[in-house]
Amino acid sequence: MSTSNHFDIALGYNDGANITSFSNNIDIGNAGVTGEANKIRIGTVGTQNGTFIAGIFWDKRGQWRRSDDKLRR
């Protein structure tokens, strides 16, 4: 990761390695993309094959929902 970046976060081996400028990127398990800003990249295509985020699920209509939404129906 470039030392000229501001407010970038990279976690893991070689993560954020492709970030050369701009700011506010978060790369976890991903090398990032040159010239991009304000992005969150988690995981690497071909390595990770699923996502689990507490409190968020995919409903029968094909929409992302929060777990507390189902209580409001």
PDB file of N, H, CA, C and O in Angstrom:
ATOM      1  N   MET A   1       0.842  -1.168   0.000  1.00  0.00           N
ATOM      2  CA  MET A   1       0.000   0.000   0.000  1.00  0.00           C
ATOM      3  C   MET A   1       0.887   1.231   0.000  1.00  0.00           C
ATOM      4  O   MET A   1       1.887   1.269   0.717  1.00  0.00           O
ATOM      5  N   SER A   2       0.550   2.211  -0.769  1.00  0.00           N
ATOM      6  H   SER A   2      -0.262   2.180  -1.352  1.00  0.00           H
ATOM      7  CA  SER A   2       1.342   3.425  -0.887  1.00  0.00           C
ATOM      8  C   SER A   2       1.324   4.226   0.409  1.00  0.00           C
ATOM      9  O   SER A   2       0.320   4.243   1.121  1.00  0.00           O
ATOM     10  N   THR A   3       2.433   4.886   0.713  1.00  0.00           N
ATOM     11  H   THR A   3       3.249   4.872   0.136  1.00  0.00           H
ATOM     12  CA  THR A   3       2.473   5.713   1.914  1.00  0.00           C
ATOM     13  C   THR A   3       1.791   7.053   1.696  1.00  0.00           C
ATOM     14  O   THR A   3       1.621   7.805   2.655  1.00  0.00           O
ATOM     15  N   SER A   4       1.392   7.383   0.469  1.00  0.00           N
ATOM     16  H   SER A   4       1.530   6.772  -0.310  1.00  0.00           H
ATOM     17  CA  SER A   4       0.709   8.648   0.206  1.00  0.00           C
ATOM     18  C   SER A   4      -0.801   8.548   0.397  1.00  0.00           C
ATOM     19  O   SER A   4      -1.507   9.550   0.274  1.00  0.00           O
ATOM     20  N   ASN A   5      -1.299   7.359   0.694  1.00  0.00           N
ATOM     21  H   ASN A   5      -0.726   6.546   0.793  1.00  0.00           H
ATOM     22  CA  ASN A   5      -2.734   7.183   0.909  1.00  0.00           C
ATOM     23  C   ASN A   5      -3.131   7.757   2.264  1.00  0.00           C
ATOM     24  O   ASN A   5      -2.315   7.868   3.178  1.00  0.00           O
ATOM     25  N   HIS A   6      -4.387   8.112   2.363  1.00  0.00           N
ATOM     26  H   HIS A   6      -5.050   8.021   1.620  1.00  0.00           H
ATOM     27  CA  HIS A   6      -4.913   8.623   3.618  1.00  0.00           C
ATOM     28  C   HIS A   6      -6.165   7.844   3.977  1.00  0.00           C
ATOM     29  O   HIS A   6      -7.060   7.671   3.151  1.00  0.00           O
ATOM     30  N   PHE A   7      -6.217   7.382   5.205  1.00  0.00           N
ATOM     31  H   PHE A   7      -5.489   7.523   5.876  1.00  0.00           H
ATOM     32  CA  PHE A   7      -7.393   6.698   5.747  1.00  0.00           C
ATOM     33  C   PHE A   7      -7.701   5.382   5.040  1.00  0.00           C
ATOM     34  O   PHE A   7      -8.871   5.014   4.930  1.00  0.00           O
ATOM     35  N   ASP A   8      -6.708   4.674   4.565  1.00  0.00           N
ATOM     36  H   ASP A   8      -5.758   4.972   4.654  1.00  0.00           H
ATOM     37  CA  ASP A   8      -6.892   3.336   3.992  1.00  0.00           C
ATOM     38  C   ASP A   8      -6.624   2.290   5.066  1.00  0.00           C
ATOM     39  O   ASP A   8      -5.776   2.479   5.938  1.00  0.00           O
ATOM     40  N   ILE A   9      -7.362   1.180   4.987  1.00  0.00           N
ATOM     41  H   ILE A   9      -8.050   1.027   4.278  1.00  0.00           H
ATOM     42  CA  ILE A   9      -7.181   0.071   5.918  1.00  0.00           C
ATOM     43  C   ILE A   9      -6.954  -1.188   5.100  1.00  0.00           C
ATOM     44  O   ILE A   9      -7.721  -1.475   4.181  1.00  0.00           O
ATOM     45  N   ALA A  10      -5.909  -1.946   5.420  1.00  0.00           N
ATOM     46  H   ALA A  10      -5.285  -1.713   6.166  1.00  0.00           H
ATOM     47  CA  ALA A  10      -5.641  -3.220   4.749  1.00  0.00           C
ATOM     48  C   ALA A  10      -5.321  -4.248   5.815  1.00  0.00           C
ATOM     49  O   ALA A  10      -4.531  -3.990   6.724  1.00  0.00           O
ATOM     50  N   LEU A  11      -5.942  -5.426   5.700  1.00  0.00           N
ATOM     51  H   LEU A  11      -6.583  -5.636   4.962  1.00  0.00           H
ATOM     52  CA  LEU A  11      -5.757  -6.463   6.689  1.00  0.00           C
ATOM     53  C   LEU A  11      -5.473  -7.780   5.979  1.00  0.00           C
ATOM     54  O   LEU A  11      -6.325  -8.284   5.247  1.00  0.00           O
ATOM     55  N   GLY A  12      -4.288  -8.343   6.186  1.00  0.00           N
ATOM     56  H   GLY A  12      -3.596  -7.934   6.781  1.00  0.00           H
ATOM     57  CA  GLY A  12      -3.929  -9.607   5.578  1.00  0.00           C
ATOM     58  C   GLY A  12      -2.680  -9.491   4.729  1.00  0.00           C
ATOM     59  O   GLY A  12      -2.185  -8.395   4.462  1.00  0.00           O
ATOM     60  N   TYR A  13      -2.177 -10.649   4.310  1.00  0.00           N
ATOM     61  H   TYR A  13      -2.579 -11.539   4.527  1.00  0.00           H
ATOM     62  CA  TYR A  13      -0.961 -10.706   3.499  1.00  0.00           C
ATOM     63  C   TYR A  13      -1.171 -10.021   2.154  1.00  0.00           C
ATOM     64  O   TYR A  13      -2.072 -10.399   1.405  1.00  0.00           O
ATOM     65  N   ASN A  14      -0.362  -9.032   1.841  1.00  0.00           N
ATOM     66  H   ASN A  14       0.370  -8.726   2.449  1.00  0.00           H
ATOM     67  CA  ASN A  14      -0.350  -8.328   0.556  1.00  0.00           C
ATOM     68  C   ASN A  14      -1.647  -7.562   0.274  1.00  0.00           C
ATOM     69  O   ASN A  14      -1.869  -7.120  -0.853  1.00  0.00           O
ATOM     70  N   ASP A  15      -2.493  -7.406   1.277  1.00  0.00           N
ATOM     71  H   ASP A  15      -2.313  -7.765   2.192  1.00  0.00           H
ATOM     72  CA  ASP A  15      -3.746  -6.693   1.060  1.00  0.00           C
ATOM     73  C   ASP A  15      -3.492  -5.210   0.870  1.00  0.00           C
ATOM     74  O   ASP A  15      -2.659  -4.616   1.556  1.00  0.00           O
ATOM     75  N   GLY A  16      -4.212  -4.623  -0.061  1.00  0.00           N
ATOM     76  H   GLY A  16      -4.888  -5.105  -0.618  1.00  0.00           H
ATOM     77  CA  GLY A  16      -4.037  -3.223  -0.395  1.00  0.00           C
ATOM     78  C   GLY A  16      -2.806  -2.954  -1.238  1.00  0.00           C
ATOM     79  O   GLY A  16      -2.466  -1.792  -1.463  1.00  0.00           O
ATOM     80  N   ALA A  17      -2.129  -3.985  -1.709  1.00  0.00           N
ATOM     81  H   ALA A  17      -2.405  -4.929  -1.526  1.00  0.00           H
ATOM     82  CA  ALA A  17      -0.881  -3.819  -2.463  1.00  0.00           C
ATOM     83  C   ALA A  17      -1.073  -3.030  -3.758  1.00  0.00           C
ATOM     84  O   ALA A  17      -0.151  -2.345  -4.199  1.00  0.00           O
ATOM     85  N   ASN A  18      -2.251  -3.115  -4.372  1.00  0.00           N
ATOM     86  H   ASN A  18      -3.000  -3.672  -4.014  1.00  0.00           H
ATOM     87  CA  ASN A  18      -2.486  -2.421  -5.638  1.00  0.00           C
ATOM     88  C   ASN A  18      -2.987  -0.996  -5.476  1.00  0.00           C
ATOM     89  O   ASN A  18      -3.146  -0.287  -6.469  1.00  0.00           O
ATOM     90  N   ILE A  19      -3.239  -0.563  -4.257  1.00  0.00           N
ATOM     91  H   ILE A  19      -3.110  -1.139  -3.450  1.00  0.00           H
ATOM     92  CA  ILE A  19      -3.707   0.805  -4.037  1.00  0.00           C
ATOM     93  C   ILE A  19      -2.512   1.738  -4.154  1.00  0.00           C
ATOM     94  O   ILE A  19      -1.547   1.611  -3.400  1.00  0.00           O
ATOM     95  N   THR A  20      -2.569   2.670  -5.090  1.00  0.00           N
ATOM     96  H   THR A  20      -3.352   2.773  -5.703  1.00  0.00           H
ATOM     97  CA  THR A  20      -1.446   3.572  -5.318  1.00  0.00           C
ATOM     98  C   THR A  20      -1.772   5.025  -5.009  1.00  0.00           C
ATOM     99  O   THR A  20      -0.863   5.830  -4.809  1.00  0.00           O
ATOM    100  N   SER A  21      -3.044   5.371  -4.967  1.00  0.00           N
ATOM    101  H   SER A  21      -3.783   4.717  -5.130  1.00  0.00           H
ATOM    102  CA  SER A  21      -3.438   6.742  -4.655  1.00  0.00           C
ATOM    103  C   SER A  21      -4.879   6.742  -4.169  1.00  0.00           C
ATOM    104  O   SER A  21      -5.506   5.688  -4.056  1.00  0.00           O
ATOM    105  N   PHE A  22      -5.382   7.889  -3.891  1.00  0.00           N
ATOM    106  H   PHE A  22      -4.873   8.745  -3.982  1.00  0.00           H
ATOM    107  CA  PHE A  22      -6.748   8.082  -3.396  1.00  0.00           C
ATOM    108  C   PHE A  22      -6.867   7.643  -1.937  1.00  0.00           C
ATOM    109  O   PHE A  22      -5.861   7.335  -1.297  1.00  0.00           O
ATOM    110  N   SER A  23      -8.066   7.614  -1.422  1.00  0.00           N
ATOM    111  H   SER A  23      -8.883   7.865  -1.942  1.00  0.00           H
ATOM    112  CA  SER A  23      -8.232   7.401   0.011  1.00  0.00           C
ATOM    113  C   SER A  23      -9.499   6.637   0.349  1.00  0.00           C
ATOM    114  O   SER A  23     -10.346   6.367  -0.502  1.00  0.00           O
ATOM    115  N   ASN A  24      -9.591   6.307   1.609  1.00  0.00           N
ATOM    116  H   ASN A  24      -8.902   6.526   2.301  1.00  0.00           H
ATOM    117  CA  ASN A  24     -10.793   5.717   2.201  1.00  0.00           C
ATOM    118  C   ASN A  24     -11.139   4.338   1.672  1.00  0.00           C
ATOM    119  O   ASN A  24     -12.320   4.013   1.548  1.00  0.00           O
ATOM    120  N   ASN A  25     -10.152   3.522   1.360  1.00  0.00           N
ATOM    121  H   ASN A  25      -9.192   3.786   1.461  1.00  0.00           H
ATOM    122  CA  ASN A  25     -10.393   2.142   0.933  1.00  0.00           C
ATOM    123  C   ASN A  25     -10.194   1.204   2.109  1.00  0.00           C
ATOM    124  O   ASN A  25      -9.358   1.452   2.977  1.00  0.00           O
ATOM    125  N   ILE A  26     -10.970   0.119   2.134  1.00  0.00           N
ATOM    126  H   ILE A  26     -11.649  -0.083   1.429  1.00  0.00           H
ATOM    127  CA  ILE A  26     -10.800  -0.949   3.113  1.00  0.00           C
ATOM    128  C   ILE A  26     -10.624  -2.238   2.329  1.00  0.00           C
ATOM    129  O   ILE A  26     -11.527  -2.650   1.601  1.00  0.00           O
ATOM    130  N   ASP A  27      -9.477  -2.875   2.469  1.00  0.00           N
ATOM    131  H   ASP A  27      -8.744  -2.540   3.061  1.00  0.00           H
ATOM    132  CA  ASP A  27      -9.189  -4.128   1.766  1.00  0.00           C
ATOM    133  C   ASP A  27      -8.877  -5.207   2.787  1.00  0.00           C
ATOM    134  O   ASP A  27      -7.910  -5.102   3.541  1.00  0.00           O
ATOM    135  N   ILE A  28      -9.709  -6.255   2.806  1.00  0.00           N
ATOM    136  H   ILE A  28     -10.495  -6.341   2.193  1.00  0.00           H
ATOM    137  CA  ILE A  28      -9.517  -7.393   3.702  1.00  0.00           C
ATOM    138  C   ILE A  28      -9.472  -8.636   2.822  1.00  0.00           C
ATOM    139  O   ILE A  28     -10.470  -8.994   2.195  1.00  0.00           O
ATOM    140  N   GLY A  29      -8.326  -9.290   2.777  1.00  0.00           N
ATOM    141  H   GLY A  29      -7.516  -9.000   3.286  1.00  0.00           H
ATOM    142  CA  GLY A  29      -8.189 -10.465   1.924  1.00  0.00           C
ATOM    143  C   GLY A  29      -8.243 -10.123   0.449  1.00  0.00           C
ATOM    144  O   GLY A  29      -8.634 -10.963  -0.361  1.00  0.00           O
ATOM    145  N   ASN A  30      -7.857  -8.899   0.079  1.00  0.00           N
ATOM    146  H   ASN A  30      -7.540  -8.216   0.737  1.00  0.00           H
ATOM    147  CA  ASN A  30      -7.925  -8.443  -1.308  1.00  0.00           C
ATOM    148  C   ASN A  30      -6.826  -7.422  -1.550  1.00  0.00           C
ATOM    149  O   ASN A  30      -6.553  -6.583  -0.691  1.00  0.00           O
ATOM    150  N   ALA A  31      -6.198  -7.490  -2.714  1.00  0.00           N
ATOM    151  H   ALA A  31      -6.421  -8.172  -3.411  1.00  0.00           H
ATOM    152  CA  ALA A  31      -5.103  -6.565  -3.037  1.00  0.00           C
ATOM    153  C   ALA A  31      -5.588  -5.180  -3.427  1.00  0.00           C
ATOM    154  O   ALA A  31      -4.784  -4.251  -3.497  1.00  0.00           O
ATOM    155  N   GLY A  32      -6.877  -5.015  -3.682  1.00  0.00           N
ATOM    156  H   GLY A  32      -7.531  -5.770  -3.625  1.00  0.00           H
ATOM    157  CA  GLY A  32      -7.403  -3.709  -4.081  1.00  0.00           C
ATOM    158  C   GLY A  32      -7.216  -3.461  -5.563  1.00  0.00           C
ATOM    159  O   GLY A  32      -6.697  -4.306  -6.292  1.00  0.00           O
ATOM    160  N   VAL A  33      -7.654  -2.276  -5.999  1.00  0.00           N
ATOM    161  H   VAL A  33      -8.076  -1.589  -5.407  1.00  0.00           H
ATOM    162  CA  VAL A  33      -7.586  -1.892  -7.410  1.00  0.00           C
ATOM    163  C   VAL A  33      -6.912  -0.533  -7.512  1.00  0.00           C
ATOM    164  O   VAL A  33      -7.254   0.390  -6.773  1.00  0.00           O
ATOM    165  N   THR A  34      -5.962  -0.408  -8.419  1.00  0.00           N
ATOM    166  H   THR A  34      -5.684  -1.158  -9.019  1.00  0.00           H
ATOM    167  CA  THR A  34      -5.244   0.844  -8.618  1.00  0.00           C
ATOM    168  C   THR A  34      -6.194   1.969  -8.990  1.00  0.00           C
ATOM    169  O   THR A  34      -7.068   1.801  -9.840  1.00  0.00           O
ATOM    170  N   GLY A  35      -6.020   3.110  -8.351  1.00  0.00           N
ATOM    171  H   GLY A  35      -5.310   3.247  -7.660  1.00  0.00           H
ATOM    172  CA  GLY A  35      -6.762   4.316  -8.704  1.00  0.00           C
ATOM    173  C   GLY A  35      -8.179   4.383  -8.175  1.00  0.00           C
ATOM    174  O   GLY A  35      -8.942   5.242  -8.615  1.00  0.00           O
ATOM    175  N   GLU A  36      -8.563   3.532  -7.265  1.00  0.00           N
ATOM    176  H   GLU A  36      -7.943   2.833  -6.908  1.00  0.00           H
ATOM    177  CA  GLU A  36      -9.946   3.594  -6.782  1.00  0.00           C
ATOM    178  C   GLU A  36      -9.990   4.211  -5.390  1.00  0.00           C
ATOM    179  O   GLU A  36      -9.007   4.171  -4.649  1.00  0.00           O
ATOM    180  N   ALA A  37     -11.135   4.779  -5.046  1.00  0.00           N
ATOM    181  H   ALA A  37     -11.933   4.812  -5.648  1.00  0.00           H
ATOM    182  CA  ALA A  37     -11.317   5.423  -3.748  1.00  0.00           C
ATOM    183  C   ALA A  37     -12.686   5.062  -3.182  1.00  0.00           C
ATOM    184  O   ALA A  37     -13.623   4.756  -3.920  1.00  0.00           O
ATOM    185  N   ASN A  38     -12.778   5.106  -1.859  1.00  0.00           N
ATOM    186  H   ASN A  38     -12.017   5.354  -1.260  1.00  0.00           H
ATOM    187  CA  ASN A  38     -14.045   4.934  -1.153  1.00  0.00           C
ATOM    188  C   ASN A  38     -14.695   3.578  -1.417  1.00  0.00           C
ATOM    189  O   ASN A  38     -15.914   3.497  -1.571  1.00  0.00           O
ATOM    190  N   LYS A  39     -13.893   2.510  -1.469  1.00  0.00           N
ATOM    191  H   LYS A  39     -12.903   2.575  -1.344  1.00  0.00           H
ATOM    192  CA  LYS A  39     -14.405   1.164  -1.744  1.00  0.00           C
ATOM    193  C   LYS A  39     -14.055   0.217  -0.601  1.00  0.00           C
ATOM    194  O   LYS A  39     -13.062   0.409   0.100  1.00  0.00           O
ATOM    195  N   ILE A  40     -14.883  -0.805  -0.426  1.00  0.00           N
ATOM    196  H   ILE A  40     -15.690  -0.961  -0.995  1.00  0.00           H
ATOM    197  CA  ILE A  40     -14.613  -1.887   0.519  1.00  0.00           C
ATOM    198  C   ILE A  40     -14.530  -3.171  -0.288  1.00  0.00           C
ATOM    199  O   ILE A  40     -15.474  -3.526  -0.994  1.00  0.00           O
ATOM    200  N   ARG A  41     -13.409  -3.866  -0.188  1.00  0.00           N
ATOM    201  H   ARG A  41     -12.642  -3.578   0.386  1.00  0.00           H
ATOM    202  CA  ARG A  41     -13.230  -5.147  -0.872  1.00  0.00           C
ATOM    203  C   ARG A  41     -12.875  -6.190   0.171  1.00  0.00           C
ATOM    204  O   ARG A  41     -11.887  -6.056   0.892  1.00  0.00           O
ATOM    205  N   ILE A  42     -13.693  -7.230   0.243  1.00  0.00           N
ATOM    206  H   ILE A  42     -14.496  -7.339  -0.343  1.00  0.00           H
ATOM    207  CA  ILE A  42     -13.464  -8.314   1.203  1.00  0.00           C
ATOM    208  C   ILE A  42     -13.387  -9.619   0.419  1.00  0.00           C
ATOM    209  O   ILE A  42     -14.320  -9.971  -0.303  1.00  0.00           O
ATOM    210  N   GLY A  43     -12.278 -10.334   0.561  1.00  0.00           N
ATOM    211  H   GLY A  43     -11.520 -10.049   1.148  1.00  0.00           H
ATOM    212  CA  GLY A  43     -12.114 -11.616  -0.112  1.00  0.00           C
ATOM    213  C   GLY A  43     -11.596 -11.488  -1.526  1.00  0.00           C
ATOM    214  O   GLY A  43     -11.478 -10.394  -2.078  1.00  0.00           O
ATOM    215  N   THR A  44     -11.288 -12.651  -2.099  1.00  0.00           N
ATOM    216  H   THR A  44     -11.384 -13.539  -1.650  1.00  0.00           H
ATOM    217  CA  THR A  44     -10.738 -12.727  -3.437  1.00  0.00           C
ATOM    218  C   THR A  44     -11.544 -13.735  -4.249  1.00  0.00           C
ATOM    219  O   THR A  44     -11.785 -14.853  -3.794  1.00  0.00           O
ATOM    220  N   VAL A  45     -11.957 -13.342  -5.446  1.00  0.00           N
ATOM    221  H   VAL A  45     -11.761 -12.434  -5.815  1.00  0.00           H
ATOM    222  CA  VAL A  45     -12.705 -14.245  -6.325  1.00  0.00           C
ATOM    223  C   VAL A  45     -11.879 -15.504  -6.560  1.00  0.00           C
ATOM    224  O   VAL A  45     -10.676 -15.426  -6.813  1.00  0.00           O
ATOM    225  N   GLY A  46     -12.519 -16.652  -6.477  1.00  0.00           N
ATOM    226  H   GLY A  46     -13.496 -16.715  -6.272  1.00  0.00           H
ATOM    227  CA  GLY A  46     -11.829 -17.912  -6.664  1.00  0.00           C
ATOM    228  C   GLY A  46     -11.269 -18.495  -5.375  1.00  0.00           C
ATOM    229  O   GLY A  46     -10.846 -19.651  -5.342  1.00  0.00           O
ATOM    230  N   THR A  47     -11.266 -17.699  -4.320  1.00  0.00           N
ATOM    231  H   THR A  47     -11.610 -16.761  -4.347  1.00  0.00           H
ATOM    232  CA  THR A  47     -10.787 -18.183  -3.027  1.00  0.00           C
ATOM    233  C   THR A  47     -11.957 -18.330  -2.055  1.00  0.00           C
ATOM    234  O   THR A  47     -12.182 -19.414  -1.518  1.00  0.00           O
ATOM    235  N   GLN A  48     -12.700 -17.249  -1.827  1.00  0.00           N
ATOM    236  H   GLN A  48     -12.517 -16.369  -2.264  1.00  0.00           H
ATOM    237  CA  GLN A  48     -13.862 -17.307  -0.956  1.00  0.00           C
ATOM    238  C   GLN A  48     -15.087 -17.688  -1.793  1.00  0.00           C
ATOM    239  O   GLN A  48     -15.175 -17.331  -2.968  1.00  0.00           O
ATOM    240  N   ASN A  49     -16.040 -18.420  -1.177  1.00  0.00           N
ATOM    241  H   ASN A  49     -15.969 -18.709  -0.222  1.00  0.00           H
ATOM    242  CA  ASN A  49     -17.213 -18.840  -1.939  1.00  0.00           C
ATOM    243  C   ASN A  49     -18.523 -18.614  -1.203  1.00  0.00           C
ATOM    244  O   ASN A  49     -19.546 -19.181  -1.586  1.00  0.00           O
ATOM    245  N   GLY A  50     -18.517 -17.809  -0.168  1.00  0.00           N
ATOM    246  H   GLY A  50     -17.686 -17.348   0.144  1.00  0.00           H
ATOM    247  CA  GLY A  50     -19.747 -17.515   0.554  1.00  0.00           C
ATOM    248  C   GLY A  50     -19.568 -16.295   1.432  1.00  0.00           C
ATOM    249  O   GLY A  50     -18.445 -15.897   1.742  1.00  0.00           O
ATOM    250  N   THR A  51     -20.694 -15.698   1.835  1.00  0.00           N
ATOM    251  H   THR A  51     -21.607 -16.021   1.583  1.00  0.00           H
ATOM    252  CA  THR A  51     -20.665 -14.526   2.701  1.00  0.00           C
ATOM    253  C   THR A  51     -21.682 -14.706   3.820  1.00  0.00           C
ATOM    254  O   THR A  51     -22.834 -15.066   3.574  1.00  0.00           O
ATOM    255  N   PHE A  52     -21.254 -14.456   5.027  1.00  0.00           N
ATOM    256  H   PHE A  52     -20.318 -14.164   5.227  1.00  0.00           H
ATOM    257  CA  PHE A  52     -22.141 -14.533   6.180  1.00  0.00           C
ATOM    258  C   PHE A  52     -21.960 -13.264   6.997  1.00  0.00           C
ATOM    259  O   PHE A  52     -20.886 -13.022   7.547  1.00  0.00           O
ATOM    260  N   ILE A  53     -23.002 -12.459   7.077  1.00  0.00           N
ATOM    261  H   ILE A  53     -23.875 -12.656   6.630  1.00  0.00           H
ATOM    262  CA  ILE A  53     -22.959 -11.219   7.841  1.00  0.00           C
ATOM    263  C   ILE A  53     -24.105 -11.281   8.841  1.00  0.00           C
ATOM    264  O   ILE A  53     -25.268 -11.388   8.451  1.00  0.00           O
ATOM    265  N   ALA A  54     -23.785 -11.215  10.107  1.00  0.00           N
ATOM    266  H   ALA A  54     -22.840 -11.128  10.423  1.00  0.00           H
ATOM    267  CA  ALA A  54     -24.806 -11.318  11.143  1.00  0.00           C
ATOM    268  C   ALA A  54     -25.872 -10.252  10.947  1.00  0.00           C
ATOM    269  O   ALA A  54     -25.565  -9.073  10.771  1.00  0.00           O
ATOM    270  N   GLY A  55     -27.133 -10.684  10.978  1.00  0.00           N
ATOM    271  H   GLY A  55     -27.382 -11.642  11.120  1.00  0.00           H
ATOM    272  CA  GLY A  55     -28.243  -9.747  10.897  1.00  0.00           C
ATOM    273  C   GLY A  55     -28.693  -9.392   9.500  1.00  0.00           C
ATOM    274  O   GLY A  55     -29.622  -8.598   9.346  1.00  0.00           O
ATOM    275  N   ILE A  56     -28.065  -9.954   8.465  1.00  0.00           N
ATOM    276  H   ILE A  56     -27.310 -10.598   8.590  1.00  0.00           H
ATOM    277  CA  ILE A  56     -28.445  -9.658   7.087  1.00  0.00           C
ATOM    278  C   ILE A  56     -28.702 -10.976   6.379  1.00  0.00           C
ATOM    279  O   ILE A  56     -27.931 -11.923   6.532  1.00  0.00           O
ATOM    280  N   PHE A  57     -29.785 -11.048   5.599  1.00  0.00           N
ATOM    281  H   PHE A  57     -30.412 -10.279   5.475  1.00  0.00           H
ATOM    282  CA  PHE A  57     -30.086 -12.278   4.882  1.00  0.00           C
ATOM    283  C   PHE A  57     -30.741 -11.973   3.540  1.00  0.00           C
ATOM    284  O   PHE A  57     -31.200 -10.854   3.311  1.00  0.00           O
ATOM    285  N   TRP A  58     -30.785 -12.954   2.665  1.00  0.00           N
ATOM    286  H   TRP A  58     -30.412 -13.863   2.851  1.00  0.00           H
ATOM    287  CA  TRP A  58     -31.363 -12.870   1.319  1.00  0.00           C
ATOM    288  C   TRP A  58     -32.761 -13.464   1.411  1.00  0.00           C
ATOM    289  O   TRP A  58     -32.896 -14.643   1.740  1.00  0.00           O
ATOM    290  N   ASP A  59     -33.820 -12.677   1.127  1.00  0.00           N
ATOM    291  H   ASP A  59     -33.710 -11.719   0.859  1.00  0.00           H
ATOM    292  CA  ASP A  59     -35.180 -13.192   1.292  1.00  0.00           C
ATOM    293  C   ASP A  59     -35.681 -13.929   0.055  1.00  0.00           C
ATOM    294  O   ASP A  59     -34.987 -13.998  -0.960  1.00  0.00           O
ATOM    295  N   LYS A  60     -36.879 -14.472   0.143  1.00  0.00           N
ATOM    296  H   LYS A  60     -37.443 -14.416   0.967  1.00  0.00           H
ATOM    297  CA  LYS A  60     -37.463 -15.274  -0.936  1.00  0.00           C
ATOM    298  C   LYS A  60     -37.721 -14.459  -2.193  1.00  0.00           C
ATOM    299  O   LYS A  60     -37.830 -15.024  -3.281  1.00  0.00           O
ATOM    300  N   ARG A  61     -37.820 -13.136  -2.063  1.00  0.00           N
ATOM    301  H   ARG A  61     -37.731 -12.677  -1.179  1.00  0.00           H
ATOM    302  CA  ARG A  61     -38.043 -12.260  -3.220  1.00  0.00           C
ATOM    303  C   ARG A  61     -36.736 -11.812  -3.873  1.00  0.00           C
ATOM    304  O   ARG A  61     -36.751 -11.049  -4.839  1.00  0.00           O
ATOM    305  N   GLY A  62     -35.618 -12.283  -3.352  1.00  0.00           N
ATOM    306  H   GLY A  62     -35.605 -12.904  -2.568  1.00  0.00           H
ATOM    307  CA  GLY A  62     -34.317 -11.924  -3.921  1.00  0.00           C
ATOM    308  C   GLY A  62     -33.833 -10.550  -3.499  1.00  0.00           C
ATOM    309  O   GLY A  62     -33.182  -9.849  -4.273  1.00  0.00           O
ATOM    310  N   GLN A  63     -34.152 -10.165  -2.265  1.00  0.00           N
ATOM    311  H   GLN A  63     -34.681 -10.734  -1.636  1.00  0.00           H
ATOM    312  CA  GLN A  63     -33.719  -8.869  -1.745  1.00  0.00           C
ATOM    313  C   GLN A  63     -32.949  -9.063  -0.449  1.00  0.00           C
ATOM    314  O   GLN A  63     -33.237  -9.970   0.332  1.00  0.00           O
ATOM    315  N   TRP A  64     -31.968  -8.200  -0.232  1.00  0.00           N
ATOM    316  H   TRP A  64     -31.734  -7.463  -0.866  1.00  0.00           H
ATOM    317  CA  TRP A  64     -31.244  -8.220   1.041  1.00  0.00           C
ATOM    318  C   TRP A  64     -32.145  -7.622   2.096  1.00  0.00           C
ATOM    319  O   TRP A  64     -32.799  -6.609   1.849  1.00  0.00           O
ATOM    320  N   ARG A  65     -32.192  -8.235   3.279  1.00  0.00           N
ATOM    321  H   ARG A  65     -31.661  -9.058   3.480  1.00  0.00           H
ATOM    322  CA  ARG A  65     -33.016  -7.769   4.385  1.00  0.00           C
ATOM    323  C   ARG A  65     -32.209  -7.808   5.674  1.00  0.00           C
ATOM    324  O   ARG A  65     -31.267  -8.589   5.809  1.00  0.00           O
ATOM    325  N   ARG A  66     -32.586  -6.968   6.604  1.00  0.00           N
ATOM    326  H   ARG A  66     -33.351  -6.333   6.494  1.00  0.00           H
ATOM    327  CA  ARG A  66     -32.027  -7.037   7.956  1.00  0.00           C
ATOM    328  C   ARG A  66     -32.876  -7.994   8.772  1.00  0.00           C
ATOM    329  O   ARG A  66     -34.074  -8.123   8.519  1.00  0.00           O
ATOM    330  N   SER A  67     -32.287  -8.657   9.733  1.00  0.00           N
ATOM    331  H   SER A  67     -31.314  -8.552   9.939  1.00  0.00           H
ATOM    332  CA  SER A  67     -33.038  -9.628  10.517  1.00  0.00           C
ATOM    333  C   SER A  67     -34.185  -8.983  11.282  1.00  0.00           C
ATOM    334  O   SER A  67     -35.195  -9.642  11.529  1.00  0.00           O
ATOM    335  N   ASP A  68     -34.060  -7.714  11.664  1.00  0.00           N
ATOM    336  H   ASP A  68     -33.240  -7.179  11.463  1.00  0.00           H
ATOM    337  CA  ASP A  68     -35.161  -7.071  12.381  1.00  0.00           C
ATOM    338  C   ASP A  68     -36.309  -6.670  11.447  1.00  0.00           C
ATOM    339  O   ASP A  68     -37.394  -6.355  11.936  1.00  0.00           O
ATOM    340  N   ASP A  69     -36.112  -6.668  10.119  1.00  0.00           N
ATOM    341  H   ASP A  69     -35.231  -6.923   9.721  1.00  0.00           H
ATOM    342  CA  ASP A  69     -37.183  -6.365   9.170  1.00  0.00           C
ATOM    343  C   ASP A  69     -38.292  -7.410   9.210  1.00  0.00           C
ATOM    344  O   ASP A  69     -39.467  -7.076   9.053  1.00  0.00           O
ATOM    345  N   LYS A  70     -37.928  -8.659   9.418  1.00  0.00           N
ATOM    346  H   LYS A  70     -36.974  -8.930   9.546  1.00  0.00           H
ATOM    347  CA  LYS A  70     -38.949  -9.706   9.392  1.00  0.00           C
ATOM    348  C   LYS A  70     -39.914  -9.574  10.567  1.00  0.00           C
ATOM    349  O   LYS A  70     -41.009 -10.136  10.526  1.00  0.00           O
ATOM    350  N   LEU A  71     -39.535  -8.852  11.599  1.00  0.00           N
ATOM    351  H   LEU A  71     -38.646  -8.396  11.632  1.00  0.00           H
ATOM    352  CA  LEU A  71     -40.418  -8.629  12.724  1.00  0.00           C
ATOM    353  C   LEU A  71     -41.464  -7.558  12.414  1.00  0.00           C
ATOM    354  O   LEU A  71     -42.474  -7.472  13.114  1.00  0.00           O
ATOM    355  N   ARG A  72     -41.247  -6.745  11.386  1.00  0.00           N
ATOM    356  H   ARG A  72     -40.427  -6.814  10.818  1.00  0.00           H
ATOM    357  CA  ARG A  72     -42.147  -5.645  11.055  1.00  0.00           C
ATOM    358  C   ARG A  72     -43.216  -6.004  10.034  1.00  0.00           C
ATOM    359  O   ARG A  72     -44.056  -5.163   9.716  1.00  0.00           O
ATOM    360  N   ARG A  73     -43.212  -7.223   9.511  1.00  0.00           N
ATOM    361  H   ARG A  73     -42.530  -7.907   9.770  1.00  0.00           H
ATOM    362  CA  ARG A  73     -44.165  -7.590   8.468  1.00  0.00           C
ATOM    363  C   ARG A  73     -45.584  -7.605   8.936  1.00  0.00           C
ATOM    364  O   ARG A  73     -46.489  -7.899   8.155  1.00  0.00           O
TER     365      ARG A  73
END
